[in-house]
Amino acid sequence: MSEADGSKRIEWTVDSLAAGDTITVQLEISSTTTLINTQYDVLVNGVLAKTGSDPVLTLITDQLTTGNVDPQSGGVISTGDGTISVSFPSGSLSAPVSVVVASAEQPLTVAGFGGLAFSIKAIDGNGNEVTTFLEPLTIVVNYEDSDWQNAGIVDEAALKLFYWDGQTWILIPACAGCSHDTVANRITIVISHLSLFALREASTSIYLPMIVR
């Protein structure tokens, strides 16, 4: 149902649930924009028993970039607008992979989000996702000043790249080959796995698991 602030609320009722039991509800929602779920309440016999507000982000995008990478020669996969590129050095793979980059640049009304979220996946010939590599990969992210300014971030130097480990956002630490050029608006990181990534303010901790639809 609609709320006064224009948001939407979905409710469902469970007749009874024994201690230790669980129930799963699957919802199908149509949307053309990124969805953010920010509030969860559980009521038992009409009394509030549990509330949560860790935002859950569903990344809906048609901004997909694909390409193939060979183990011997390696390769670079870049988005058409040059925002994101991932470099596979020679010897980083044991078999050829197809790479898919999905990005969403629309700002999110969530504190600490820097205006860009994306996933990078490498798929082998059997359809299996490859998440670790024999040699480190290099990811370059180019951003606009408006990305962090519109997000309410005061200090550009606080804008960092994070990855999702399945439970929380992890700051990618400084390393050899890593850099943040605030003049060119470019973040470069060296990493040995692929995941979900986001530009975020380093001083905040918001949990946003992402699903590419």
DABEL-V204522 format. One record per backbone hydrogen bond with DSSP energy under -0.5 kcal/mol. CO is the residue of the C=O (numbers start at 1). NH is the residue of the N-H. Records with the same first field share a line. If there is no record, write none. Layout:
BEGIN
CO: NH ; NH
END
This chain:
BEGIN
1: 9
3: 6
7: 3
13: 15
18: 21
25: 27
27: 29
35: 58
36: 38
37: 56
40: 52
42: 49 ; 50
43: 45
44: 47
47: 44
50: 42
52: 40
53: 55
55: 57
56: 37
57: 59 ; 211
58: 35 ; 60
59: 61 ; 213
62: 64
63: 103
65: 101
67: 99
69: 97
70: 74
71: 91
74: 70
75: 88
76: 78
77: 86
79: 82
83: 142
84: 79
85: 140
86: 77
87: 89 ; 138
88: 75
89: 92
92: 134
97: 69
98: 123
99: 67
100: 102 ; 121
101: 65
102: 119
104: 117
108: 110
110: 113
112: 201
116: 199
117: 104
118: 197
119: 102
121: 100
122: 130
123: 98
124: 127
128: 124
129: 131
130: 122
131: 194
137: 191
138: 87
139: 189
140: 85
141: 187
144: 147 ; 148
145: 149
146: 150
147: 151
148: 153
149: 152
154: 156
155: 158
156: 159
158: 160 ; 202
160: 200
161: 172
162: 198
163: 165 ; 170
164: 196
168: 165
170: 163
171: 173
175: 178
179: 188
180: 182
181: 185 ; 186
185: 143
186: 181
187: 141
188: 179
189: 139
191: 137
192: 133
195: 120
196: 164
197: 118
198: 162
199: 114
200: 160
201: 204
206: 208
209: 57
211: 59 ; 213
END
